Amino acid sequence: MAKYSVEFKLKIVQEYLKGDIGYHALAHKYGIPDKKRIQFWVAKYRVMGEKGLQRSRKNETYSFQFKLHAVELYLSTEMSYQELALQLKLKSDGILVNWVR
């Protein structure tokens, strides 16, 4: 079971997007250990909408060519793991971190 429900993530994202509270304050308010998690939720929501907050139940498989392209993009640009993962619509930036290693 996922640690945070889609409804919970959506509530936090919408609260952030209202503009009354920042990442750090939201993390403190809801007991989330790292504000970066909220930043990632907001970024995924902006790119993919509510679908970006849902946990995928299927295991995605990526071709070697796709992985190589992703790694080359990361190494040749100044994009962060998070930015590139969002652009490539990966489930998480951790996937990209592993490929680069």
C-alpha positions as a Python dict, from the first residue, in 0.01 Angstrom:
ca = {
    (1, 'M'): (0, 0, 0),
    (2, 'A'): (125, 346, -87),
    (3, 'K'): (235, 563, 201),
    (4, 'Y'): (33, 862, 79),
    (5, 'S'): (-304, 836, -94),
    (6, 'V'): (-387, 1022, -413),
    (7, 'E'): (-648, 1221, -220),
    (8, 'F'): (-390, 1327, 39),
    (9, 'K'): (-138, 1431, -227),
    (10, 'L'): (-406, 1621, -418),
    (11, 'K'): (-514, 1805, -103),
    (12, 'I'): (-156, 1918, -38),
    (13, 'V'): (-94, 2016, -401),
    (14, 'Q'): (-413, 2221, -413),
    (15, 'E'): (-329, 2388, -84),
    (16, 'Y'): (14, 2482, -222),
    (17, 'L'): (-131, 2610, -549),
    (18, 'K'): (-365, 2846, -361),
    (19, 'G'): (-47, 3036, -276),
    (20, 'D'): (-105, 3080, 97),
    (21, 'I'): (158, 2834, 219),
    (22, 'G'): (500, 2715, 104),
    (23, 'Y'): (661, 2374, 68),
    (24, 'H'): (841, 2379, 401),
    (25, 'A'): (533, 2487, 597),
    (26, 'L'): (318, 2221, 426),
    (27, 'A'): (573, 1952, 503),
    (28, 'H'): (574, 2057, 868),
    (29, 'K'): (194, 2086, 885),
    (30, 'Y'): (134, 1735, 751),
    (31, 'G'): (438, 1561, 897),
    (32, 'I'): (609, 1493, 565),
    (33, 'P'): (982, 1449, 628),
    (34, 'D'): (1109, 1632, 319),
    (35, 'K'): (967, 1929, 131),
    (36, 'K'): (1118, 1790, -191),
    (37, 'R'): (848, 1524, -195),
    (38, 'I'): (583, 1797, -207),
    (39, 'Q'): (777, 1983, -475),
    (40, 'F'): (779, 1667, -687),
    (41, 'W'): (404, 1615, -636),
    (42, 'V'): (333, 1972, -743),
    (43, 'A'): (559, 1941, -1048),
    (44, 'K'): (399, 1610, -1151),
    (45, 'Y'): (53, 1760, -1105),
    (46, 'R'): (144, 2055, -1325),
    (47, 'V'): (271, 1826, -1601),
    (48, 'M'): (24, 1536, -1583),
    (49, 'G'): (-267, 1654, -1372),
    (50, 'E'): (-422, 1424, -1114),
    (51, 'K'): (-292, 1122, -1305),
    (52, 'G'): (61, 1227, -1207),
    (53, 'L'): (-25, 1173, -841),
    (54, 'Q'): (-155, 821, -889),
    (55, 'R'): (61, 524, -813),
    (56, 'S'): (108, 303, -1114),
    (57, 'R'): (20, -59, -1052),
    (58, 'K'): (199, -186, -1359),
    (59, 'N'): (570, -229, -1399),
    (60, 'E'): (689, -13, -1683),
    (61, 'T'): (961, -156, -1903),
    (62, 'Y'): (1187, 77, -2093),
    (63, 'S'): (1401, -15, -2390),
    (64, 'F'): (1778, 11, -2376),
    (65, 'Q'): (1758, 291, -2635),
    (66, 'F'): (1516, 491, -2419),
    (67, 'K'): (1738, 449, -2112),
    (68, 'L'): (2049, 546, -2309),
    (69, 'H'): (1871, 853, -2448),
    (70, 'A'): (1760, 955, -2096),
    (71, 'V'): (2112, 918, -1956),
    (72, 'E'): (2263, 1112, -2247),
    (73, 'L'): (2006, 1389, -2196),
    (74, 'Y'): (2090, 1408, -1828),
    (75, 'L'): (2465, 1420, -1890),
    (76, 'S'): (2445, 1673, -2175),
    (77, 'T'): (2201, 1921, -2021),
    (78, 'E'): (2181, 2106, -1695),
    (79, 'M'): (1847, 1953, -1605),
    (80, 'S'): (1800, 1799, -1265),
    (81, 'Y'): (1692, 1438, -1223),
    (82, 'Q'): (1348, 1560, -1123),
    (83, 'E'): (1308, 1792, -1423),
    (84, 'L'): (1415, 1526, -1670),
    (85, 'A'): (1200, 1257, -1507),
    (86, 'L'): (899, 1487, -1542),
    (87, 'Q'): (983, 1565, -1904),
    (88, 'L'): (1016, 1194, -1987),
    (89, 'K'): (706, 1111, -1777),
    (90, 'L'): (891, 862, -1559),
    (91, 'K'): (726, 738, -1239),
    (92, 'S'): (1004, 881, -1026),
    (93, 'D'): (1339, 1050, -1056),
    (94, 'G'): (1496, 752, -874),
    (95, 'I'): (1462, 544, -1191),
    (96, 'L'): (1676, 795, -1376),
    (97, 'V'): (1930, 809, -1094),
    (98, 'N'): (1978, 432, -1123),
    (99, 'W'): (2022, 447, -1499),
    (100, 'V'): (2285, 719, -1471),
    (101, 'R'): (2479, 515, -1212),
}
